[in-house]
Amino acid sequence: MRTIGLLGGMSWESSAEYYRLLNEGVRERLGGLHSARVVLASLDFAEVEALQVAGDWEAAGRLLARHASGLEAAGADLVLLCTNTMHKVADEVEAALGIPLLHLADATAAAVRSAGLGRVGLLGTAFTMEQSFYTGRLADHGLEVLVPGAADRELVHRVIYDELCRGVVREESREAYRRVVDDLVQRGAQGVVLGCTEIELLLRPEDVDVPTFPTTRLHVEAALEAAL
């Protein structure tokens, strides 16, 4: 078993899901008392969020790259960046490493293509929905990506930062997300990418009428394949 490095804390709510899912996956595959070999660097999300708001992605890239290097020094054989949004600086993180960085969007796109779909809706932070670092990566895999309108993008973003990242899951927000997904389906989306690692805490597969692609779980599956 190879050692998986988790660059997390953005937010710790979803990083806890990464840790749980990795260990459950190893137990399912190997049985007995087996658990995942993991090293974790958990950042203070308040510091990262301040850099996001300021648009100082260069400083954010340096910060994450430094901690990723620490994971490698601690014995990681591969690294997961446990956040969709901060894949904006994935190139900087990857450049700092001598071990593989498993890109979350690549794992997601592979699952969408495997399902035979070509057009998907995307939910995530405003950064993820509006900037090309993520939608462009999905498009590189031949996918057409639809995002909500401006008001709905603001809603989706607000729920992530004001609720889900703080451990708050509200039924009203679930209903709002379902409405947003319904609108994307009406526009032609064949499935929906839950493109923020916290969204899986809110929106369940049974909540919508099209396939969902939960990026945290898909990232974990890719890591398990690589580590085992």
ABEGO torsion letter per residue (X at the ends): XBBBBBBBGOBAAAAAAAAAAAAAAAAAAAEEABBBBBBBBBBBAAAAAAAAAAGBAAAAAAAAAAAAAAAAAAGBABBBBBBAAAAAAAAAAAAABABBBBBAAAAAAAAAAAAGBABBBBBBBAAAAABAAAAAAAAAAGBBBBBBBAAAAAAAAAAAAAAAAAGBBBAAAAAAAAAAAAAAAAAGBABBBBABAAAAAABBAAABABBBBBAAAAAAAAAAAAAX
